[in-house]
């Protein structure tokens, strides 16, 4: 793979992961990856999925609750949750 910026090309580099955009395999691999998400989310956390959009939320009841518990399930499978350090 190489990148073109303003008409100039980078050097070629091997890519060892990912799926080329526009491939038939891309959507299938995406579905295989996200379809297990509801099974790893804890019962006190809400999840809604539609097409390629997923929303995960939880009601924070007091100051001792931690928003980081929302990301604990997906994190063990290597899923990064946006906004979570």
N, C-alpha and C positions, 0 to 999 in steps of 0.2 A: 504494500500500500504506500502511496505517497500523497502529499497534499499540495494543492496549488493555491497560492496567495498572490494576487496582483500579477498574474501571468508567470510567476516564478514557481518552479517545482522543488519540493524537498527531495532528499535522497530516499530511495526505496527502503522500506522497513517491513520485516515480517510481523504479522499480526497473529497472535496465538489464541485469541478468544473473540467472542462476539459473533454476530450473524450479519452478513451484508444487508444493507437497506434494500428493500424491494424484493427480497427473496421470498419464496414460498414457505421456507422453513421458519422465518422470523415470527409470524403470528402464532404458529403452532408451539414453538418453544416458549413464547410469552405466556400462552394459556397454561402450559404445563407448569410454569413457574408460579403463576399467581393463583391458580385454582386451589392450592393447598393452604393459602393464606388464612381462610376462615377457620381451619382446624388448629392453627397455632395461636390464634388470638384468644385471650382469656375471656371468660364469660361476662365479666363486669366492664368489658370494653366493647363499644359498638363499632360495627364495620358495615359499609355498604359498597358494593362493587357494581359498575356498569361499564361494559366495553373495556376500555383501557384506563378507566378512572377508578381509583380506590380512595375512600375516605374512612379514616379511623379516628374515633374520638372517645373521650371518657369524661364524665362529670367529676370535677374536683370538688370534694365535699368540705375540706378544711385545709389549713396550712400544712398539715402533716402529709397530705397526699402528694404524690410525685408524678408529674407528667411523664417521667422517664419510664414508668411502668408500662405505658402504652407501647413503647418500642422494645420492651424486653423480649417478647415472643418472636417477632420477625428478626431481631438482631441475632438470635442463636442460629438462624439459617442464612446469615450473611446479607440480609435485607437491610439497607440503610433507610431510615425514616427521615424525611425532609425536616430540617430544623432541629434535629436531635444531635448533640455533640457526642 
